[in-house]
Amino acid sequence: MKKEKWQIVDIFIDGTKSQFGGTWSVSPDVNIYDSVPNVTWNWDNQDAIFNWQFQDKGKSFQLSYQQQCLECEGIDLDSLDYFTYNISGKYKVEKHGLNKMIFSSSNTLLYSGKKVEIKIEKVK
């Protein structure tokens, strides 16, 4: 996923389609052995940053929201920041292809016990 842009196709939470979409822009060439790569998520004039990492030999995907400024107060954050924080967690990799990926989790920060499914496709 280095230096790539991915379109959010769908995000479902407990079977209900989320309003959030947009694109994920993956950080340029990062040595995954030295640091954890990040993604900038852009949607509807909002952005959020999260760290990502494939784990368990590519069978799971970790998504961890990263607050953009340490001095920010709640009013400084937008709805995408809150949503990204809420869906942070460890996901099962359901599909991992060159142009399409699907992740699912029932153990995210806000939606524990509810299935969160993320479908993305590479922007060409």
C-alpha positions in Angstrom: 0.0 0.0 0.0 3.0 2.3 -0.2 2.4 5.7 -1.9 -1.0 4.6 -3.1 -4.4 6.2 -2.9 -7.4 4.1 -2.1 -11.1 5.0 -2.5 -13.5 4.0 0.3 -16.2 1.9 -1.5 -18.3 1.2 1.6 -18.1 1.2 5.4 -20.8 -0.8 7.1 -21.4 -0.8 10.9 -23.6 -3.6 12.1 -25.1 -3.9 8.6 -25.8 -0.1 8.2 -23.9 1.8 5.6 -21.9 4.7 7.0 -22.0 8.2 5.5 -18.2 8.4 5.5 -16.3 7.8 2.3 -13.4 9.6 0.6 -9.9 8.4 0.0 -7.0 7.1 1.9 -3.5 8.4 0.9 -0.8 6.1 2.1 2.5 7.6 3.3 5.3 7.3 0.8 8.0 4.6 1.2 8.2 3.8 4.8 10.4 1.0 6.1 7.9 -1.0 8.1 10.7 -2.4 10.2 11.7 1.1 11.4 8.4 2.9 11.7 4.7 2.5 11.4 3.2 3.9 8.2 0.3 6.3 8.2 -2.7 7.2 6.1 -4.3 10.5 5.5 -8.1 10.1 5.1 -9.8 12.9 3.2 -13.5 13.2 3.0 -15.9 16.1 2.5 -13.3 18.8 3.3 -12.2 16.9 6.4 -9.1 14.9 7.1 -7.9 12.4 9.7 -4.7 10.5 10.1 -4.2 7.0 11.3 -1.4 4.5 11.5 -1.9 1.2 9.7 -0.1 -2.1 9.8 -0.7 -5.6 8.4 0.0 -8.2 11.1 -0.2 -12.0 11.5 1.5 -12.6 8.1 -1.1 -10.4 6.4 -4.2 -12.0 8.0 -5.0 -8.9 10.1 -4.9 -5.2 9.7 -4.4 -2.7 12.6 -6.0 0.8 12.2 -5.1 3.3 14.9 -6.3 6.9 14.9 -3.6 9.6 15.4 -4.6 13.0 16.8 -3.1 15.7 14.6 -2.4 18.2 17.3 -1.7 17.6 20.9 -3.2 21.0 22.0 -6.5 20.4 20.1 -9.7 20.5 22.0 -12.8 18.6 21.1 -14.2 21.5 19.2 -11.1 21.6 17.0 -11.7 18.1 15.7 -14.1 17.2 12.9 -16.5 14.3 12.6 -14.0 12.3 10.5 -11.5 12.5 13.4 -14.1 11.1 15.8 -15.2 8.4 13.4 -11.6 7.3 12.7 -11.0 7.1 16.4 -14.2 5.1 16.9 -13.4 2.5 14.3 -9.8 2.0 15.4 -9.0 -1.6 16.1 -7.7 -4.9 14.8 -9.4 -6.1 11.6 -9.5 -9.4 9.9 -8.3 -9.2 6.3 -11.2 -10.7 4.3 -9.7 -9.8 0.9 -6.3 -8.6 0.0 -5.8 -7.9 -3.7 -3.8 -5.5 -5.7 -6.8 -3.3 -6.4 -9.4 -4.2 -3.8 -9.3 -4.9 0.0 -11.9 -5.8 2.6 -11.4 -5.6 6.3 -13.8 -6.6 9.1 -13.8 -6.3 12.9 -16.1 -6.8 15.8 -13.6 -5.3 18.2 -13.2 -1.6 17.4 -13.1 1.1 20.1 -16.7 2.2 19.9 -18.4 -0.7 18.1 -17.2 -3.6 20.1 -19.5 -6.6 19.4 -20.8 -5.0 16.2 -19.3 -5.9 12.8 -17.5 -3.0 11.1 -16.6 -3.8 7.5 -14.4 -1.5 5.3 -14.2 -2.0 1.5 -11.5 -0.1 -0.4 -10.4 0.0 -4.0 -7.1 1.4 -5.5 -7.5 4.7 -7.3 -5.9 4.4 -10.8 
